[in-house]
Each structure stands twice: as structure tokens, then as C-alpha cells.
Amino acid sequence: MPADAGYDQARAVWNGVIDKHPSAIVYCANPDDVILAVTCARSQGCLVAVRSGGHNVAGLSVCDDGMVIDLSRMKTIAVDPERRVARAEAGLTLAEFDAATQAHGLATTMGVNGDTGIAGLTLGGGFGKLGRKHGLSCDNLIAAEIVTADGRLLRTSAGEHPDLFWALHGGGGNFGIVTAFEYRLHPLGPDLLVASVLHRYEDAREAMRFYDKFSRDAPDEVSVDAALVTLPSGERGFSISACYAGPLEAGEPVIAPLMKFGSPIDGRLQAIPYLRIQSAGDSLFPRGRRYYWKAQFLRAISDGAIEALLEAYAKAPNRSSLLVFQQVGGAIARVPASDSPYANRDAALDCFPIAIWDDPADDAANIGWARELWNAVRPFSTGGVYANNLGDEGDERVRDAYGANYARLAAVKKQYDPTNFFRLNQNIRPG
């Protein structure tokens, strides 16, 4: 409650831009607590936000005046190494989940920041280093337990409430509060081959062309991302990082062209523990800084896109600002678009500027820069967007995330949440 000690710390989320004051924050220890919180909020007509990791850039896991139902203390995980299945409660972070599965030499696709919650990641789709080989996080979901708007606890799977289970494969938090997930696991690690190269800004044009071709030709075992970056010296550059999810010796000839191309400022090729790979980006995105981004999918990096990106990135307002390419495709692209809500299976890359800063006085400059860069690349995009990278962008942009699957999602929403009780999300209205 607002008068309690620790309230300001409790209401804070990952993105320091978000400054909201809920009337109550309810920490749940088990599904019964979640049911009680939902029942209470519904009876009082209370606005509800649901939080596990609180890593959403739009701050949808906290609200003004309403109730935050917080799952962050629900952290039980059970790994069955024989069946290669993990049952994980919704309060786990990616780092906690990965540590538990890697103890058995297993893993499944998870994201790129250790303190992200598994719940929001999975429900929105779930990109990660293993996605091209094993599919999205949601593609590896085999069951889920969910508290619905009317206070029921349901187990969902392909054979139990199948329409609801389908909707949980990327449809976000629209349908209830998932309290536990069951995932398919895959043998992995402990070490993977990782490469990183950094090119000068004056060489970025050719390096981006090379990256576009290398990423499109890469086998499923390769996840290769890239970014326009600013070095501590103020010099700008283009970095490429690749990870090979397979035997170390098999990865070397595959990654060799990346290491040989051009005249990079720096280049490294080494075997790194998977857990360290998964936490490598944590220092870039610490909790409490100010963040803003806008994302869109590309099928390729055209020359027009390259020119637009280089011109716009040159105006980046500070050294923390990034322009990121996150590779998708591979196994993700081979799932039929109607098999899950995640509709943008034909995309090759997710492209988005990330503005990172600290002073609220700089909000307008940083947000304006990110929007300008996004608009410059817009003519070269597919029109689609990854739901987990959406900010507060409106109904039409939510529809861009789901495409032809939106109507089916709206029907499932009408069945399980006809009053739109769960609406602090990338909202799908009951239809």
C-alpha cells in the first residue's frame, strides 16, 4: 500500500521512465493467492496490472490507482531430464530458469537479459539465441496453468482447452494470469562458440551488406545479431555477434567468414558457457535507466535501409543509444503462421533503435530520435512487429503483430475474458 515502507521500491519496474502509483501491490506465493487477488479486484471493479519480471518497456506491469498482482515470488522449477521437460512458475527470471536447466545440460529458447521474466517473454513469443534452432519460447510450450478472469485455475495443453492454449503461444497476457509453464528442453552446452567483430563506422555500409547476406545464408545453429554502437571514445561503429548452438568444432568453419571479412577494429572467437552468453547483455540494460524503442521487422537490409539507418544513427543523442538487428528465421519461419498467434514468421530480422539515458530532462530528445530513426526505416519494413517490442502504440499496431490471427484471438478473448478485465497489455479486445 502507498503508506507502507518500501512502497516506492516495490512500485518501480525495469524502465526508469515509468513512474506509476498503484493503490495496492499484491505479492502472490501460489495460485490460490492469484485467484484471491483476481476475485477481490473483480469484485471492487479495480484496474489490474500483472507483473513477474517487470521488464516490459511500456511499463504495462504497473498502473496508477489499481492493483498490481505480482508473481515474482513464485519461483519453483522442476526439471525432468529424462523427459526433457521443465515445469516453471511464472516468477522466474531467465537467469534462474537457465541455471536450473543447464544443471542438467538442457535448455530452451529464452531471451537476452537475465532479469527478464519468463512469463512475459513466453506469452509474447520469446526470441533468444536458440530460436533459429528450436523455435520461439512459446513454440516450446507444452502446457500452462492459468487463472482466468472468473477466478478459475485451468490447465491448458493441446488436449485441454486447446483454443486457450493456442492463444497463449504469443497472444500476451490477454487471457488470464499464467502461474506455471511447461517447456520442452533440448541438450545444450555447457560451452558454445561465440564470435564478435567491430567495424569502423566508415566501413559500416559494406559490413551491413555482409551481415545481411551472412545472416540469411546461416544454418539454424547460428544466431547472429548486430548493432550500430557508440564507443566510449565517442567513435561510432557496427558490431556483429554470432553464437553457434552446436558442437564447437562444427561451428568454426561456419563462423569463419564473419571473422575474415573486412578490416575490423576488434574480433574475437571463443568458447563461452551458455549461462555467460545469456547474461552478456545485462550490463547494457541495467534496471532503472530510462529506455524507449520502436521495432519493426525486415526481410532484408536493403541499400535504402542502410542509408537511412546510417544517417539517422549519426544523430544519436548519447553514447548509450543503439540500433539493433535481432535475427529470427530458421526454425521460427518453418512453423505455419496460423499455428500460433505469432504471425510474422516470414521476417528475417527485427530492427529497432534503443534509446537509453538517465536524465528526465533528456526524455524528448531521446524519444524523438528513436521515433525519427524508426520512421526513416519504415518504408523498408514488412509492416509487422514483435508483440514483446511494442510500446504504447495503439490498436492498429497490435493488429500488425498478429495479422490474420487477430480475429481468432479476439474470439478466445471473448470466451475467457469477455469484459476485458485483463487489459493492461498489448490489448486484444473481445470480439
N, C-alpha and C positions, 0 to 999 in steps of 0.2 A: 504494500500500500504506500501511497506518497509520503505518509508521515513516518514510515519505518526507516531505521538506519540501513544504509546500503541501497536505498531505492535508486539513486542516480546511477550507481554502478550496475544495478540489475536491469535498468531500462536501456542501457547502452547496447548497441549492436556493432557489428564489424565496421560499417561505413560511418565515419565520423560526421558526415553531412546530416545524418538522421538524428533528430532531436525531438522525440515524442514522449508524451507523458500519459501512460495508461493509468486507469483507475486501480487496477489490480494486476499483479503478476502471480500466476498460479503455477508452482513447481510440482510436476506430477512424478510419482515414483512407480506407477504401474497403470495398466489400462483402466482399472476401476477409478483411479483419480481422474483420468481423462474423461471418462463417462460422467462423473460427478461435475466436473468443470463445464462440460458441454451442456448438461442438463440445467445447471444453475444459470449459465449465460443465456440459454434459450428462454428460460422462464422469466428472466429480467429484461429481455429484449436488448441484450448487451452486444456491442460490436466485439468480434473475436479476431485476434491475430494468433497464429500458431508459430512457435519458434523451437528449433532444435539447435542448429549451428548459428543462426542469425547472420548468415553470410550474404544474404540477398542484397544486391547493390541498391535496389529501390527501397529497402527498409520495410518490406511488407510483413516482417515478423514482429513488428511492434506497432502500436497505434496510440492515438490520442483518446483518452477518456474510457476506452473499452477495456477488455480483459485480454491479457497475453497468457495463452496456455503454453507453458514451457516444458519441453520434453528432455532437456539437456541432462537430467539426472537418470534417465533410463538408458543404461549403458551395458546391459547384459549381452554377451555374444557367445554362441556355441558353435564350434566348428566340427563338422563330421568329416574327417579326412578320407574315410573310406568311400562315402557317397559324394564327396567334394561339394558339400553344401554348407552354408553358414546361415544361421538364424541370428539376426542382429536387431537390437532395439534401436528406436529412432533417434535417441540422444547421442549416439556415437558420432565422433568425427571421423574423417577419412584416415587420419593418422592412427587412431585407435583401431579402426577396422583392419587396416593394412597390417598393423603389427600382429593382430590376432591370427590373421590368415597366413601371413608369412612364417609364423612359428611352425606351420605345417607344410611349408613350401608351396603354398597356394595363394591365389589372388583372383580378383575380378576387376573389371574396369571401374576405377574411381577417379576423381578429379585431380586437380593440380595444386591445391592448397590444403595443408594438413589439418587446419582448423575448420574447414568446411564441414557442414553436417551431411551425413549420408542421405538423410530423408529428402531435403530439398533437391539435392543433386539428382537422386534417382527419379523422383517424381517428375522432374522436368526433362529427363532424358539421360544425361550423365556422360559427358566427354571425359576422356582420360588417355593415358599413354597406351593402354591395351585395347582401345576401342576398335582400331582397324583390324586387329586380330580376333577379338572376341565379341565385338559389338558394344553398344552403349551399356551403361549401368542398368537401365531398365530392360534391355534385351536379355540380361542375365537374371532377371527377377522371376522366381518360380512360384512364389506365394507371398501374400501380405496380409497382415491383420490390421483392421481399420475400424475406428469408431465413427459412425455416421452421424448426421445432424440430428436424428431422432434418438441418439444415445444407445444404439446397438453396437456390439462388438462382433464384427464379421471376419471370418477367414475367407480370403479370396484366392483363387488359383484358376487354372484353365478349366477345371471342372466344378468350381464353386463360385457362384456369382461371376460368371465369365465376362459379362459386359463391363462390370465394375473393374475387374482385374485388367481388362484391356485398357480402360481409361487411365489406370494408374501407371501405364507404360509411357509416361511423358505428358499426361494431362494436368500435372501440377497438383496443388493442394485443394482442388475444387470439390472433391467428392467426400471428404472426411479427413480425419486425423489418423494417419498410418502410425501405428505404435511399434510394429516389427516387420522386418523384411526377411525373406529367404532368398539367397542368391546361389546361383551356380558358380562354382570355383574352378580354377584352371591351374595346372602345375606351372610354377614360375620361379626363376631366380635360384639362389638369392642375389646374384650379380647379373646385371645387364650391360651390354656395350652401349656407351654414350659418346656422342661426338658433339663438339661445339666449335663454331668458327665465327669470327667477327670481321666484317669487311668495312672499309672506309666508306664514308657517305658518297664520295665521288665515284666509287665503284658499285654503289647500291643498285643502280639501274640494271647492270648486267647480272649482278648477284641475285636480284629478284627474278629475272628471267630464268636463271639457272634453277633457283629454288622452285619455281612453278613447274618446270619440267621434271626435276628430280622427284618432287613430291607426287606428281601424277604417275610416274613410272615405278614408284617404290612398291615393293611387296607388302603384304599385310603386316608382316612382322615389324615394319618400320613406322614409327611415328615421328614426323619431322615438322617442327613448328619454327616460326621465325618472327622477328620484330625489328622495327625501326627503333633505335635506342639513342640516348644521350649519355655519353661517358662522363665521369666526374670532372674531366678537364673541360667539359662543355662541347667537345667534338661529338658530332653525330655519327652513327654507324648503322649497319644492318647485320643482325646476328641470326644465325641458323643453329638449331639444336636438334639432334636426332637421337632416338632411342631404338634399339633393336631387341624385340621381345622374343628371343630365341637363343640357341647356343652361341657363345661368344665367337667361336671360330667361324661360324656361318655368317655372322654379321659383318666381319671385317671387309670382305670383298664387296659387299652391298653398300657399305658406307664410304668405301674408298673414294669414289668420285667427289663426294662432298668435301673431303679433306684435300683433294688435289686441285679443286677449282680455284682459279684466280690467285690473287696475292693478299690473303687475309692478314689483318693485324695480329690475330691470335688464332690458334687452332689446337684443339685437344681431343684425344681419343683414348678412352679409358674404361675399364670395367668398374661399375659403381653398384653398391647394393640398392635393390629396388626401393627399400624404405628411404634411403637417402635421396634417390631420384624424386620420390613423391614429395619430399619436404624441401626440395631445392628452391622452389619459388616463394616459400613462406616469408623470407626476409624482404622480398619486394612488395608484399601486400600485408603489412602488419595491421593488426586490429587498431582502429581508432583514427587512422589518417582519413582524409577526405577523398572520395572516389566518385567518378562518373564515367560511364561509357555508353556507346550505342553500337550495336552489332548488326551485321548483315552477312549473308552467305554469298560466296563466289564459286563459279565453276572453274575459273582460271583467272590468272593475273594478267590481264591484257596490257598492252603498251599504254593505252589511255589511262588505265587504272594506276599504273606505275607513275606516270607523270603527275597525276592528280595527288597521289599519296606523297610523293617526294616534295611537291610544292607546299602541300598543307602541313606535313610534318615539320618542315623547316620553320614553321611559325609556332612550334610547341612552346607553351608558356614557361615551362620549367624542366629541370633535368630528369624528373621522375616520369614525365609523360612518355607513353609508349604507343606504338601502332602494332597490333598483334595479328599474326596469322596463326590460326589453330587448325591443323589438318584433320579432316574427317575421311569419309570414303572407306574403302576396303570392305570389311565385313558389315559395317554400318550400311553401306549402299546396297548390299545384297538382300536386305530384308524388304519385302514388299511394303510400299508406303501405307497401305491400309491395315497392315498387321499390328500397328501401334499408332497412337496419336502423333508421334514424331513423324512429320510428313516430309521433311526436307532431306530425303535420303540421297538425292542426286547431287548434293553440294560437295565440292572438293575441299573448301576452306571456309572457316569462319573468320571474318575480318572485322576488327574493331579498334578504335582509339581508346586508350585508357588514360584519363586524366587523374593524376594523383597529386595532392597538395595538402597544406596544413592550415593556412590562414583563411578564415571565413571571408575576409575582405577580397580574396582572390577567387571566390566562387564563380563570378560572372565570366572572368577571363578564361578559366579552365573549362567550364561547361560550354562556353561559346566556341572555344577551339575544337572540342570533341565533336560538337554538332556540325561545325563547318567542315571538318575532315570527313565525317560520315556523309554529308551531303555531296561532297566532291566525288566520293566513290559510288554513290547511289546509282548512277547510270550504268555501272558495270556489274551490279549485283543481280542475283536471281530473283530478288523481291522477298525471299524468305528470311526467317530469323529463328534463332535458337531461343526457346522459351526462357531458359535459365539466364540468358543475357539481356532480357528485356528489362527496361526501367518502367517509368510511369508514362507509357506511350500510347495508351488508348486502345479501344476495342478493335479497330482495324488492324493494328499491328499484332494483336493477339491472334487474330484470324490468319495473319501471314505465317504465324508459327505452325498452325495446324492444317491449313489448306482445306482439302476436301474432307478431312476427318472432323472438321469443326461441328458439322450437323450431328454426327453420331455422338460426339462428346456432349453437346447440348442436350441430347435425349437422355444420356446417362445422368447428367446433372439434374434434369427434371425428375428422374426416378428416385435419386438418392438425396438430393438437396433442393427440393422444389422452391423453397423460399430464398435461396441464395444466402443461406446462413454463413457458409464459408466463402466470403467474397474478397477478403484481403489477400489477393493472389493475382496472377495473370488471369483475370476472371473470365470464365465461360458462363454465360447466362443460361438459365434453364430454358430449353426450347422444345 
